[in-house]
């Protein structure tokens, strides 16, 4: 029984467990199969990366205070973060990987870096 490449239909030669005729067909097949989920993940990762860069840029000393308007001007999106840390006193730090922020009074945010 001859097997055919699921991407282009070419006859498969070589190993008996071979599924694709070439790396191009293998990559093309997987890219088509994962297209919709890949876009969501790619866009989310890009937003997280942008938030991280903004926090890193505004917090070179690893502990500072910044106004909400400055974060928004740089393009920070408060809806995208990787984790929340709640202190014993009930304060919530939102983290983008190891860079975090805590809402203070009067639209100020404390920026921190987790060790």
C-alpha positions in Angstrom: 0.0 0.0 0.0 1.5 3.3 -1.1 1.0 6.4 1.1 0.6 9.9 -0.2 1.6 13.2 1.3 -1.5 14.8 3.0 -0.5 18.2 1.8 0.3 17.8 -1.9 -0.6 14.2 -2.7 2.8 13.1 -3.8 3.9 9.5 -3.3 5.9 9.0 -0.1 9.3 7.4 -0.5 11.7 6.4 2.3 10.8 5.5 5.8 7.6 3.6 6.4 6.4 6.0 9.1 7.0 9.1 7.0 3.9 11.4 6.8 5.0 14.2 4.5 7.1 14.3 1.3 9.1 17.4 2.5 9.7 19.9 5.2 7.8 22.5 3.2 4.7 20.3 3.0 4.9 19.4 6.7 5.2 23.1 7.7 2.5 24.2 5.3 0.1 21.5 6.7 0.7 22.4 10.3 0.5 26.2 9.7 -2.9 25.7 8.0 -4.2 23.5 10.9 -3.0 26.0 13.6 -3.8 29.3 11.8 -6.8 30.5 13.9 -5.3 29.6 17.3 -1.9 30.9 16.3 -3.2 34.4 15.6 -4.9 34.6 19.0 -1.8 33.4 20.8 0.5 35.6 18.6 -1.6 38.7 19.3 -1.8 38.0 23.0 1.9 37.5 23.3 2.6 40.7 21.4 0.4 42.7 23.8 2.1 41.0 26.8 5.5 41.8 25.3 4.5 45.4 24.7 3.3 45.8 28.3 6.5 44.2 29.6 8.7 46.6 27.6 6.7 49.6 28.9 7.0 48.5 32.5 10.7 47.8 32.0 11.3 51.2 30.4 9.5 53.1 33.2 11.0 51.1 36.0 14.8 51.1 35.6 15.5 51.1 39.4 13.0 48.1 39.9 10.8 50.2 42.3 9.2 53.5 41.3 5.9 55.3 41.0 4.3 56.5 37.7 1.1 58.2 36.7 -1.6 56.2 34.9 -1.6 58.7 32.0 2.1 58.0 31.4 1.4 54.3 31.1 -1.6 54.9 28.8 0.4 57.4 26.6 3.1 54.7 26.0 0.3 52.3 25.0 0.0 50.1 28.1 -3.0 47.8 28.1 -4.3 47.1 31.7 -6.3 44.1 30.5 -3.2 42.0 29.7 -1.1 40.5 32.5 0.2 37.1 33.4 -0.5 36.8 37.1 -2.0 38.5 40.2 -0.3 38.5 43.6 -2.5 39.4 46.6 -0.6 40.6 49.7 -1.7 39.8 53.3 -3.2 43.3 53.5 -5.3 42.6 50.4 -3.4 44.7 47.9 -3.3 43.3 44.4 -0.2 43.4 42.3 -0.7 42.7 38.6 2.4 41.1 37.0 3.5 40.8 33.4 6.0 38.0 34.0 8.4 39.5 36.6 7.4 43.2 36.2 4.4 44.3 38.3 2.3 47.2 39.2 0.0 48.2 42.1 -2.7 50.8 41.9 -2.2 53.6 44.4 -4.4 56.6 45.1 -4.9 59.5 42.7 -4.2 57.5 39.5 -0.7 56.6 40.5 0.9 53.1 40.1 3.8 51.6 42.0 6.0 49.6 39.6 8.1 46.8 41.0 10.2 43.9 39.8 9.9 40.5 41.3 13.2 38.8 42.3 
